Amino acid sequence: MSESKAETETVTEAETVADTESPGATRPRRILAAAVLTGLEGLVVAGFGVVSLVLLVTGKPDDTVQAATLSVTVLALSALPLAAARGLWLLRRWSRGPAMIVQLLALPVAWQLVRSGGLLSAAAVALAVAAVAVLACLVNPTATKALGIGPRG
């Protein structure tokens, strides 16, 4: 009886280690690519929030409340792609949904950037390519299997 209990404790300990540490050898390249691209998107959004906050503090905005709201909102919005990227990196099942939502929201943003023209068109193309690449990575059967998402039934 105590032997069975020891085996259960060993399995539970092994499962706990597997939950907290995902070795790089078992992380598919598609998940790795999706995590890196989503993380980069989150960092860019956070950077924009920091820049707008610095401009608020050092400059004279037309409307201080509006500038502060923009900075705080953008910084808060950067949390979603950063959390999704971390979840993908750690092979968490829940991370696929938020990562896909971020990419689906990035596509209309890219479209608006293209329509504004100029230098923003290059950023728009990069954003659209990254969004489509992440979506393609996340719907791939290898990625869904690695995240523990499979057909119901």
N, C-alpha and C positions, 0 to 999 in steps of 0.2 A: 504494500500500500504506500509506504513512504517512497519506494522507488518510482512509482507512478507520479507522485507529487513532485519529486525531483525533476522528472522528465518534463512535466508541465511547466515548472518554473524555468527550466532551461529554454524551452520553446518560447515562453512568454518573454524572457530576456532577449532571446535572439530576434523575436519580432520587434521588440522595442528598439533594438539597435538598428534593425533594417528600416524602421520608420523614421529614425532620426538621421541616419546616414545612408545616402544613396551613392554607392560607388560609381565613379565615372564610367567604369567598364560596362555597366548595365544601362546607362543613359543613352538612348538612341540619338544619332546626330540630328535628326529632325527636331527632337525636343530641345536639344542643346541650341540649335539655331533659333528656334522660336523663343526660348528663354533669353538669349542674348539680344535679339532684335527687340523684343518687348521691353527688356530692361533699358536698352538704349533709348527707346521712345519715351519711357518714363523719366530718364535722366534729362532728356531734351526738354520735356515739359517742366520738370522741376527747375531746370536752368532758366527757362523763360520766366518762371515765377520769381526766382531769386533776382533776376535782372530787373523785372518790373518793380520789385520791392526796393531794390537799390535806387532805381530812378525815382521812386516815390520819396525816399529819404533825402536824396541829394538834389533833386530838382524841384521845380514848382509845377505840379500838375494842375490842369484846369479845374479838376474836381478831385479833391483829396480822398473823399469817401469812396468814390468810384474807383480810383487807382488802388486804394487799399483793398477794396473788395475784389478787384481783379487779381491782385497778388495773392491774397489768401485763397481764393477759389482755385487758381491755377496750381498753387502748391498742394492743395487738398486733392485736386484731380490727378496729380502725379502719383498719388499713393496707389491707385488701382493698377496701372501697368507695372509698377515696381513690385507690388504684392503678387501679381500674377506671374511675373518673371521669376520671383523667388520660389513660388509654388511649382512652376514648371521645372526649375532647376532641381528641386527636391522631389520631383515626380509625384506631386500631390494631385489627386484626382480632381479636386475642386477648382484647380487653377485654369483648366481648359476654358471654362465658360467665361470668366472675366477677361482672359487673354483674347478670346474671339470677339467679345464685345468691344474691347479697345480697338481691335483691327477694323471692325465694321464701322466704328465711329471715325476712324482715321480716314476712311475712303471719302466721305463727303468733305472733310477738311482739306484733303488733297485736291479735290475738285475745285473748291473755292480758291485755293492757292493758285491753281493753274489759271483760273479765270482772271485773277488779279494781275497776272503777267509779270514780266521782269525777272528779277533774280529769284523771286518766290517760286517760279515755275520749276526750277531745279530742285528745290526743297520738296515741292509737290510730287515730282516724279519719284524722288527717293522715298518719300512717305508712302506713296501708293505701291511701289515695288515691295517695300518692307511689309506692308499690310497684307498684300496678296501672298507673299512668301510665307508669312507666319500662318495665315489661314490654310494654305496648302499643307504646311507641316503638321498642323494640328488636326486636320481631317484625315490624315494618312493612317491606315490601319496599324502600322508599326507604332505610331505615337499613341493612338487610342489604347492599344494593348499595353504599352508601357505605363500608361496612366491608370490602368485598371478599368477602362471603359470598354464595354463590349455590348453585343446585342442582348436585348432583354429576352428572357424566356426560360 
